[in-house]
Amino acid sequence: MKFFVTILCAVSFAVTSYASDVEEKIKEIVVRQLGLHPCDVSEEGCPGSSIGDSSNGQSNKQSYRQKSFVNDWGAAVPDDMNESNDLAELFNDIEKEFDIVIPDPDRIKLTNIEQLINYVVGKKNSHQQ
């Protein structure tokens, strides 16, 4: 039983570590492709932003992970997901970085960093099984 628990803990750590690596790589790509500052994709946020700001001690901030590529960060919306624009380039870079394919129907559903992280981790996990 102790062996099983040790293996389970090691696997859990590896998955968490991999997800963290995926998040860091995705953040780098998002910053580059959308012309953001690295502090835009951090929990602390940039000085003067609503991220990390809590008025009267209550946290009502929107995490950078849930910010919309289009609505919050102004990424250009394509008529066709294969056109060259902010989102198409973002998804193309993600595909190259992680050696995956993101079909157009999935691209339309991936609107923020959190969804993109979960998608990439899920895609990589399904290929390893």
N, C-alpha and C positions, 0 to 999 in steps of 0.2 A: 504494500500500500504506500509506503514511504517513497519508493521508487516512482510510482505512478504520479504522486503529488509533485515530486521533483521535476519530472518530465513535463507535467501540466504547467507548472510555474515557468519553466524555461521556454515553453512554446508561447505562453501568454506574454512573456517579456519580449520575445522575438517579434511577435505580431505588433505589440505596442511600439517597439523600436522602429519597425518597418513603417508603420503608419506615421510616426514622427518624421522619418526621413522623407516620406512621400509629401507630407505637409510642407516641409522646408523647401523641397524642390519645386512644388507647385507655387509657393509664395514667391520664389525667385522668378519664375516664369510670368506670373501675374504682374509683378512689379515691372519687369522688363517690357512686356507686351502692352500694358495699359498705361505705362508712363507714370506709375505711382512712386511714392517715396517708401522706402522699406518700413518706416514707422506706420504707414497706412495699414500694413498687414501684421501688426503686432497688437497684443492685448493692451499695451500701454497707450497706443495710438500716438498721433502727432500732437504737438502742443497746439491747444486751441480747438481740437476736434472733440466730438462727443464720445469717442471711444476712451475709456478710462476715466471719464468725467462722471462724477456722481454727485448730484445736488442733494442737499439735506440728508446725506448718508445713505440714500437708497440708490441701488444700482439699476438704472433703466437703460443702460447702454446697449447698443447693438454690436455684438461681436463682429470683428472683421470677417469671421468665417461665414456669417450670414449676409454680409453685404452683397447686393446684386451687382454683377459685372456691368450691367446696363444702367439700371436706375440709380445706383449709388456711385459708381465709378465712371460712368459715361462712356462705356465701350460702345463702339458703333455696331448697330444691328444690321445684319446682312439680309438681303432679299433671298439669297441662296447660301446655305452654310459652306459652300465650296468657294465663295467669293473671297478675295483677299481683303480682310479688314481685321479689326482688333480681335473679335471672337474667333474667327477662322484661324488666324495666326496663333492665338492662344491654344486652341484645341490641337492644331497641327504640332506645336511644340510639345504639348503634353503627350501626344501619340509617339513622337520621336523619343522623348526622354524615357518613357516607360515601356516602349515597344508594344503598344496596344493599338487597337483601332476603335475609334469612337464613332459609331454610325450617326447619321444626321438626326434620326428620331431621338437618340440619347443626347446629342449636343443641345437640342432645343430644351431639354429638361434640366440640364446642368447650368444653373444660374448663379451659383456662388461657390466659394472655396470649399466649404464643408461638403457640399454635394459632390464636388470634383474629387476630393480626398477619398470619400466613401466609395465612389465609383471606381477609382483607380485601384484602391486596396482590394475591393471586391473582385475586380477583373483579374488582378494578379493572383489572388487566392484561388479563384476558380481554375486558372491555368496550371497551378501547382498541384492540384488534386488529381 
